[in-house]
Amino acid sequence: MDPLAPLLELADVAPALTEARDRVDAAMRHRALRRHGGQVAAEASLRGAVASAALEGNVYDLDEVRGGTVTDPVVQGALRVAESLGGLVDLWPRAPRQVLAKLHVLAARGVVPAADLGRLTGAADRVDALSGLVAGNDKTPPLLLAAIVHAELITLRPFAGPAGVVARAAAHLTLINRGFDPRGLVAVEVGHHNREPEYVGSAGAYATGTPDGVRSWLRHYAAAVTEAADEITRIGDGVLASV
């Protein structure tokens, strides 16, 4: 049985997740993806990485990052993480702890001491519990599972430095691995950044552990995914306009 199924009974959560999924399905039919899917995916990955770094407080202009002039270590770490996702998809449900450590090494290089890379700073029991939830779980709907992965890691911040980059990447890996976003197009990080006050507030609400707090987070996550779907459309339109 799905261990997270009761969360779908919280008010408005199931409809919000369904609406987000439908918006993504519609965006995946964009004409640009037929012949320019790789270009759309690369741009979505870039925008997601820049947004994830910005959520850590490292805000830079997208065009400057695209042009290669930004050397900020958190931005560079977010770019490395985004580039690595494809190679970690299959390992994620088999060895979540290993993947989390790898993501931290990529995200935090040059930010924290080398001895701290890939090492938990605390909350080992809850990270183990989360790993058990991820490993081999084909019951929980992908959006719900990704939302909980993200929320747990952003609440625990079990790594030093840019732990939020790790949390957002782990959630994205969940969406890719579970077939919700097999091409890595859904830059949910952009949705979080566009709704940053809500993102921060709902994450804080989740940390309280109350049903209303969890509901607030899940509704935010659905809204962020919806924004990410719209971002696919914007990127696709831009690609078609340039060819």
N, C-alpha and C positions, 0 to 999 in steps of 0.2 A: 504494500500500500504506500501511497505518497505521504511521506511524513509531514509535508508542508500543506497538505490539502485543507486543513482548517483555516488557513490564512485566506483562502478564496471565499470564505464565508463572511469576511469582514465587509462592511458596507461599501459598495461602489468599487471594490477592488477587481473582481472578475470582469465587469464590463469595461473598466479602464484598460486592463491588460488585453482584452479582446480588441478594443478599438486601436490600441497601439499596434497589435499584430496585423490588423487589417490595413493600417496606414503603411506599414512596412511592405506588406504584400503588394500594395498598389505601387509603391515607389520602385519595387523590384521589376516592374513591367516597363520602366522608362526606356524609351527608344535608344538612348545612348548606350545602354548596357549590352545591346546586341553586338556592336562592333567596337565599342570603346570601353568595355568593362574594366580592363586593366587600368586605364587612365582614371576612370571614376574611382576605383578602389584605392589607387595611390593618393589621390587628392583627399579622399575621405580619411585615410590613415594619417596623412599630414595634419589635417584639421583636428582630428581627434587627439593627436599627440600634443599639439599646441594648446588645445583647450584643457587637456589634463594637466599640463605644466602650469597653466594660468590658474587653475583651481588650487595649486600649491602656493600661489602667490607670485609666480614667475611669469609675468605677463609680457608678451612680445607680439609685434605685428606679424601677421601671417606671412605677408610677402617678404619680410626680412628673413624669417625662418626658411621660407622656400628658397630664397636666394643664397642661403648658406652663410650669412653674416653673423648669426647669433651663436655665440659660444657658451652661453649659460649652461652649466652642467645639468641642471634639472631639465631644461628643454632637451638637451642632447640625450639625457637618459630616457625621457619620454619617447623620443624618436627611436632610440634603440629598442625599447620595449615594443613599440608599435610594429617595428620591422620583424621582431622575433615571433609574433603571435602565430603565424602560419606553421612554424616549426615546432610549436609546443602544443598544438591542438590535440594530437593523439595521446600525448603523455598526460595531459591535464586530468582526465578521469581515472587514470591508473596510478598516478603518483602526485597528488595535489601539493603535498608539502615540498617536494622536490621542485615543482614548477614555481611555487611561490618564492622559494629561495633564489631560483634563477632570475625571476622577474626583479627581485630586489637587487641582485648583483648588477643587472643591466640598468635599473632606474637610478641607483644611488652611487654608482661609480663616480668618484670625484666630488661627492657631496659628504659622505661619511668616511671614517677611517676604514682602510682595507680590511682590517680584522673584523669589522662589523657587517661586512657585506654578506647577505644571505643568512644572517643569524637572527633568530627571534630575540626580542628584548623582553618578552613577557607573554602572558596569555596562551601558553603552550597548550593547555587543556582545551581551550575553546577553539584554537586553530586545529587541533586534532579532531575535535567534534565536527568542525566545518569540513575538514578533509574527508571524514567519514560520510558526510552528507553528499559531497560531490562524487566520491569514488563509486562508479558503477550505477549512479542514480539515473535511471531512464524513466522514472515515474513522474517526477515533478515537472510541470510545464517549464520550458526553457526560460521564459521571461521571469517567472516567479523565482526559479532557482538562481538566476543571475542577479536578481535584485537582492536576494538574501546573502549571496556570496559577497556582493559589494558592501551591503550594509554591515555585515559582521566585520569585515576587514577595515572599513573606514571607522567603525566604532572602536575596535581593538587597537588599531594602528600598531601591529605587533613587530614592526621593523623600524629602525631608525631612519630619519631623513624623510624622503618623499614617499611615505607609505601609501598616500592616496593614489599615486600613480599605479602602484601594485594592485590596489583594490579595484580600480577601474579596469585594469588590464585583465584581472582574473574574471571579472564579470563578463568582459567582452569575449574571453576565451570560452566561457560557458555558452554564450549565444552561438559562437561559431561551431563548437564541438557538437552541440545538440541540434544543429541543422537549422536554427532560426536565422542565422546570418552566415551561411557557408562561404560567402565570398568576402567577408570582412568589410562590408559596406556601411554597416550601421554604427556611425560614430556617436555612440550614446554620450561620450564625453562632451560633445558639442551641446547636446541638450542640457546636460548638467550645468555647463558654463553659462548658457543662455538664461538659465533659471537659477543662478547661483544662490541668491538669498533663500529661495525655496529649498535648494539642495542642502545647504548648510542647516537650515531649520528642521527639515524633515529627517536628516541624519541624526540630529540631536534628539528629535522626538523618538526615533527608533531606539536610541540608546537607553531610553527610560524603560523599555521592555513592556510598556502598556499596549493593549490592543489598539488604542487610538494612535499611539506613536508609530506602531508598525504599519497601520493603515495609512498614515500620513506619508511614510516613506514609499510604500508600494504605489500609491497614487502619483507621487512625484516621479518615481521610476518610469511608470507608464507614460507620463507626460514628456519626460526626457527622450524616451524611445520615439515617441511621436515626432518630436522636434528633429531627431536624427533622421527619420524617414523623410521629412521635408528637406533636410540638408542634401540627401541623395538626389532629390528632384532638382534642387538648385545647382548642384554640381553637374548633373546630367545636362541641364539646360545650358550651362556655361560651356561644357565640352562641345555640344552640338553647334553652338554659336561660333565656336572657334575653328571649326573644320569646314 
